């Protein structure tokens, strides 16, 4: 089984990320934007971990990709912040689903809304880990026998 940790919307606060990375074994870490600087700091701190990140709507001054695709054991994951897919609007999940399907992805990871979400749309599994800073949440993707499972987890942040 492969495990992927998914963070988004850290907005300058990576305390939860460090706590989780130090505790939960994983093969990959995804940061779905806002702030790229946080993802780069995680890369600096965890040189032994593969970290993929994309830029969000608050990352206009960073040179980073708008989207990435990860291929883990034959399962393709589309990664985007979601603001360009309008995930805060009613059509947003259809838009990000279509982008994932066009690229042959079984899973779409996004952030932007600060609200955690898992679901399925037109055969694509959707995961929004919520906001690590504001909600104390992160996501997990587990892949076993080419079958992805996703969830989000809320940590006790002491407030």
Phi and psi in degrees as GROMACS dihedral restraints (atoms count N, CA, C in turn):
[ dihedral_restraints ]
;  ai    aj    ak    al  type     phi  dphi    fc
    3     4     5     6     1  -108.4    20    10
    4     5     6     7     1   139.4    20    10
    6     7     8     9     1  -121.5    20    10
    7     8     9    10     1   135.3    20    10
    9    10    11    12     1  -123.1    20    10
   10    11    12    13     1   129.2    20    10
   12    13    14    15     1   -94.3    20    10
   13    14    15    16     1   138.0    20    10
   15    16    17    18     1  -127.0    20    10
   16    17    18    19     1   124.1    20    10
   18    19    20    21     1  -123.1    20    10
   19    20    21    22     1   155.9    20    10
   21    22    23    24     1  -156.1    20    10
   22    23    24    25     1   159.7    20    10
   24    25    26    27     1    50.5    20    10
   25    26    27    28     1    52.4    20    10
   27    28    29    30     1   -77.9    20    10
   28    29    30    31     1   -27.4    20    10
   30    31    32    33     1    45.6    20    10
   31    32    33    34     1    48.2    20    10
   33    34    35    36     1    88.7    20    10
   34    35    36    37     1     7.1    20    10
   36    37    38    39     1  -131.6    20    10
   37    38    39    40     1   103.0    20    10
   39    40    41    42     1  -106.3    20    10
   40    41    42    43     1    14.9    20    10
   42    43    44    45     1   -56.3    20    10
   43    44    45    46     1   -47.7    20    10
   45    46    47    48     1   -62.1    20    10
   46    47    48    49     1   -42.5    20    10
   48    49    50    51     1   -57.6    20    10
   49    50    51    52     1   -49.2    20    10
   51    52    53    54     1   -61.7    20    10
   52    53    54    55     1   -43.4    20    10
   54    55    56    57     1   -58.5    20    10
   55    56    57    58     1   -44.3    20    10
   57    58    59    60     1   -71.9    20    10
   58    59    60    61     1   -46.2    20    10
   60    61    62    63     1   -60.9    20    10
   61    62    63    64     1   -38.3    20    10
   63    64    65    66     1   -68.4    20    10
   64    65    66    67     1   -22.6    20    10
   66    67    68    69     1  -105.1    20    10
   67    68    69    70     1   -32.3    20    10
   69    70    71    72     1  -109.7    20    10
   70    71    72    73     1   117.2    20    10
   72    73    74    75     1   -64.5    20    10
   73    74    75    76     1   139.9    20    10
   75    76    77    78     1  -154.0    20    10
   76    77    78    79     1   159.8    20    10
   78    79    80    81     1   -97.1    20    10
   79    80    81    82     1   -20.2    20    10
   81    82    83    84     1  -153.9    20    10
   82    83    84    85     1   148.5    20    10
   84    85    86    87     1  -122.4    20    10
   85    86    87    88     1   132.1    20    10
   87    88    89    90     1  -114.3    20    10
   88    89    90    91     1   134.2    20    10
   90    91    92    93     1  -119.7    20    10
   91    92    93    94     1   116.5    20    10
   93    94    95    96     1   -92.6    20    10
   94    95    96    97     1    32.2    20    10
   96    97    98    99     1    96.4    20    10
   97    98    99   100     1   162.6    20    10
   99   100   101   102     1    58.6    20    10
  100   101   102   103     1    75.0    20    10
  102   103   104   105     1  -128.9    20    10
  103   104   105   106     1   136.6    20    10
  105   106   107   108     1   -59.9    20    10
  106   107   108   109     1   -36.9    20    10
  108   109   110   111     1   -56.9    20    10
  109   110   111   112     1   -35.4    20    10
  111   112   113   114     1   -66.7    20    10
  112   113   114   115     1   -43.2    20    10
  114   115   116   117     1   -63.6    20    10
  115   116   117   118     1   -40.5    20    10
  117   118   119   120     1   -66.3    20    10
  118   119   120   121     1   -35.9    20    10
  120   121   122   123     1   -65.8    20    10
  121   122   123   124     1   -39.8    20    10
  123   124   125   126     1   -62.5    20    10
  124   125   126   127     1   -39.5    20    10
  126   127   128   129     1   -62.1    20    10
  127   128   129   130     1   -38.4    20    10
  129   130   131   132     1   -67.4    20    10
  130   131   132   133     1   -41.7    20    10
  132   133   134   135     1   -74.5    20    10
  133   134   135   136     1   -34.3    20    10
  135   136   137   138     1  -119.1    20    10
  136   137   138   139     1    68.5    20    10
  138   139   140   141     1   -61.3    20    10
  139   140   141   142     1   -24.3    20    10
  141   142   143   144     1   -84.0    20    10
  142   143   144   145     1    -4.9    20    10
  144   145   146   147     1  -104.9    20    10
  145   146   147   148     1   141.0    20    10
  147   148   149   150     1   -80.6    20    10
  148   149   150   151     1   128.0    20    10
  150   151   152   153     1  -129.1    20    10
  151   152   153   154     1   124.8    20    10
  153   154   155   156     1  -110.6    20    10
  154   155   156   157     1   136.0    20    10
  156   157   158   159     1  -143.3    20    10
  157   158   159   160     1   156.9    20    10
  159   160   161   162     1  -130.1    20    10
  160   161   162   163     1   163.3    20    10
  162   163   164   165     1   -91.5    20    10
  163   164   165   166     1   150.6    20    10
  165   166   167   168     1  -109.2    20    10
  166   167   168   169     1  -170.7    20    10
  168   169   170   171     1   -67.7    20    10
  169   170   171   172     1   -19.8    20    10
  171   172   173   174     1   -95.6    20    10
  172   173   174   175     1    10.3    20    10
  174   175   176   177     1  -114.5    20    10
  175   176   177   178     1    29.1    20    10
  177   178   179   180     1   -62.2    20    10
  178   179   180   181     1   -25.0    20    10
  180   181   182   183     1   -90.0    20    10
  181   182   183   184     1    -1.4    20    10
  183   184   185   186     1   -96.6    20    10
  184   185   186   187     1   141.6    20    10
  186   187   188   189     1   -88.7    20    10
  187   188   189   190     1    98.5    20    10
  189   190   191   192     1  -151.2    20    10
  190   191   192   193     1   156.9    20    10
  192   193   194   195     1   -71.0    20    10
  193   194   195   196     1   152.2    20    10
  195   196   197   198     1   -73.6    20    10
  196   197   198   199     1   -33.4    20    10
  198   199   200   201     1  -148.8    20    10
  199   200   201   202     1   159.7    20    10
  201   202   203   204     1  -138.2    20    10
  202   203   204   205     1   160.9    20    10
  204   205   206   207     1  -127.4    20    10
  205   206   207   208     1   125.6    20    10
  207   208   209   210     1  -105.9    20    10
  208   209   210   211     1   139.6    20    10
  210   211   212   213     1  -118.0    20    10
  211   212   213   214     1   108.2    20    10
  213   214   215   216     1  -114.7    20    10
  214   215   216   217     1   110.5    20    10
  216   217   218   219     1    51.9    20    10
  217   218   219   220     1    39.0    20    10
  219   220   221   222     1    84.8    20    10
  220   221   222   223     1     0.8    20    10
  222   223   224   225     1  -102.8    20    10
  223   224   225   226     1   117.8    20    10
  225   226   227   228     1   -91.2    20    10
  226   227   228   229     1   135.8    20    10
  228   229   230   231     1  -121.4    20    10
  229   230   231   232     1   122.7    20    10
  231   232   233   234     1   -89.1    20    10
  232   233   234   235     1   128.7    20    10
  234   235   236   237     1  -123.0    20    10
  235   236   237   238     1   122.2    20    10
  237   238   239   240     1  -150.7    20    10
  238   239   240   241     1   157.4    20    10
  240   241   242   243     1   -69.2    20    10
  241   242   243   244     1   -37.5    20    10
  243   244   245   246     1   110.6    20    10
  244   245   246   247     1   -18.9    20    10
  246   247   248   249     1   -63.5    20    10
  247   248   249   250     1   -35.1    20    10
  249   250   251   252     1   -76.5    20    10
  250   251   252   253     1   -13.7    20    10
  252   253   254   255     1   -98.9    20    10
  253   254   255   256     1     1.8    20    10
  255   256   257   258     1    59.0    20    10
  256   257   258   259     1    45.2    20    10
  258   259   260   261     1   -67.5    20    10
  259   260   261   262     1   -13.1    20    10
  261   262   263   264     1   -83.3    20    10
  262   263   264   265     1    -9.6    20    10
  264   265   266   267     1  -101.2    20    10
  265   266   267   268     1   165.4    20    10
  267   268   269   270     1   -58.1    20    10
  268   269   270   271     1   -35.8    20    10
  270   271   272   273     1   -84.3    20    10
  271   272   273   274     1    -6.1    20    10
  273   274   275   276     1   -57.9    20    10
  274   275   276   277     1   -42.8    20    10
  276   277   278   279     1   -68.0    20    10
  277   278   279   280     1   -32.4    20    10
  279   280   281   282     1   -67.1    20    10
  280   281   282   283     1   -38.4    20    10
  282   283   284   285     1   -67.2    20    10
  283   284   285   286     1   -46.2    20    10
  285   286   287   288     1   -71.6    20    10
  286   287   288   289     1   -31.8    20    10
  288   289   290   291     1   -62.3    20    10
  289   290   291   292     1   -45.9    20    10
  291   292   293   294     1   -62.2    20    10
  292   293   294   295     1   -42.7    20    10
  294   295   296   297     1   -61.2    20    10
  295   296   297   298     1   -41.6    20    10
  297   298   299   300     1   -66.1    20    10
  298   299   300   301     1   -46.7    20    10
  300   301   302   303     1   -62.5    20    10
  301   302   303   304     1   -40.8    20    10
  303   304   305   306     1   -60.6    20    10
  304   305   306   307     1   -23.9    20    10
  306   307   308   309     1  -104.3    20    10
  307   308   309   310     1     9.9    20    10
  309   310   311   312     1    72.4    20    10
  310   311   312   313     1    27.6    20    10
  312   313   314   315     1   -95.5    20    10
  313   314   315   316     1   140.6    20    10
  315   316   317   318     1   -89.5    20    10
  316   317   318   319     1   -21.5    20    10
  318   319   320   321     1  -130.2    20    10
  319   320   321   322     1   141.6    20    10
  321   322   323   324     1  -121.5    20    10
  322   323   324   325     1   125.4    20    10
  324   325   326   327     1  -109.5    20    10
  325   326   327   328     1   134.6    20    10
  327   328   329   330     1  -152.8    20    10
  328   329   330   331     1   170.3    20    10
  330   331   332   333     1  -132.9    20    10
  331   332   333   334     1  -127.9    20    10
  333   334   335   336     1    77.7    20    10
  334   335   336   337     1   -41.3    20    10
  336   337   338   339     1   -81.7    20    10
  337   338   339   340     1   -16.3    20    10
  339   340   341   342     1    66.4    20    10
  340   341   342   343     1     7.4    20    10
  342   343   344   345     1  -114.7    20    10
  343   344   345   346     1   124.6    20    10
  345   346   347   348     1   -68.7    20    10
  346   347   348   349     1   147.6    20    10
  348   349   350   351     1  -159.9    20    10
  349   350   351   352     1   138.8    20    10
  351   352   353   354     1  -132.5    20    10
  352   353   354   355     1   145.7    20    10
  354   355   356   357     1  -177.6    20    10
  355   356   357   358     1  -173.3    20    10
  357   358   359   360     1  -135.0    20    10
  358   359   360   361     1   138.2    20    10
  360   361   362   363     1  -139.7    20    10
  361   362   363   364     1   117.7    20    10
  363   364   365   366     1    51.0    20    10
  364   365   366   367     1    41.3    20    10
  366   367   368   369     1    86.5    20    10
  367   368   369   370     1    -1.9    20    10
  369   370   371   372     1  -105.2    20    10
  370   371   372   373     1   130.6    20    10
  372   373   374   375     1   -80.7    20    10
  373   374   375   376     1   129.8    20    10
  375   376   377   378     1  -107.9    20    10
  376   377   378   379     1   138.7    20    10
  378   379   380   381     1  -139.3    20    10
  379   380   381   382     1   119.3    20    10
  381   382   383   384     1  -114.6    20    10
  382   383   384   385     1   115.3    20    10
  384   385   386   387     1   -74.7    20    10
  385   386   387   388     1    -2.7    20    10
  387   388   389   390     1    77.5    20    10
  388   389   390   391     1  -160.9    20    10
  390   391   392   393     1  -105.7    20    10
  391   392   393   394     1   121.8    20    10
  393   394   395   396     1   -63.2    20    10
  394   395   396   397     1   -34.8    20    10
  396   397   398   399     1   -79.6    20    10
  397   398   399   400     1   -52.1    20    10
  399   400   401   402     1   -88.2    20    10
  400   401   402   403     1   -25.9    20    10
  402   403   404   405     1  -114.2    20    10
  403   404   405   406     1   -12.1    20    10
  405   406   407   408     1    67.1    20    10
  406   407   408   409     1    33.4    20    10
  408   409   410   411     1  -119.9    20    10
  409   410   411   412     1   155.7    20    10
  411   412   413   414     1  -148.7    20    10
  412   413   414   415     1   168.4    20    10
  414   415   416   417     1  -114.3    20    10
  415   416   417   418     1   159.6    20    10
  417   418   419   420     1  -134.3    20    10
  418   419   420   421     1   133.7    20    10
  420   421   422   423     1  -117.5    20    10
  421   422   423   424     1   127.2    20    10
  423   424   425   426     1  -117.4    20    10
  424   425   426   427     1   133.4    20    10
  426   427   428   429     1  -121.6    20    10
  427   428   429   430     1   123.1    20    10
  429   430   431   432     1  -140.0    20    10
  430   431   432   433     1   130.1    20    10
  432   433   434   435     1    52.9    20    10
  433   434   435   436     1    42.9    20    10
  435   436   437   438     1    63.1    20    10
  436   437   438   439     1    20.1    20    10
  438   439   440   441     1  -115.6    20    10
  439   440   441   442     1   116.6    20    10
  441   442   443   444     1   -87.1    20    10
  442   443   444   445     1   142.2    20    10
  444   445   446   447     1  -127.2    20    10
  445   446   447   448     1   138.8    20    10
  447   448   449   450     1  -127.1    20    10
  448   449   450   451     1   152.9    20    10
  450   451   452   453     1  -158.3    20    10
  451   452   453   454     1   167.2    20    10
  453   454   455   456     1  -121.4    20    10
  454   455   456   457     1   154.3    20    10
  456   457   458   459     1  -129.4    20    10
  457   458   459   460     1   135.9    20    10
  459   460   461   462     1  -102.9    20    10
  460   461   462   463     1   124.9    20    10
  462   463   464   465     1   -93.1    20    10
  463   464   465   466     1   149.6    20    10
  465   466   467   468     1   -75.0    20    10
  466   467   468   469     1   109.9    20    10
  468   469   470   471     1   -95.6    20    10
  469   470   471   472     1     3.3    20    10
  471   472   473   474     1    81.1    20    10
  472   473   474   475     1    17.3    20    10
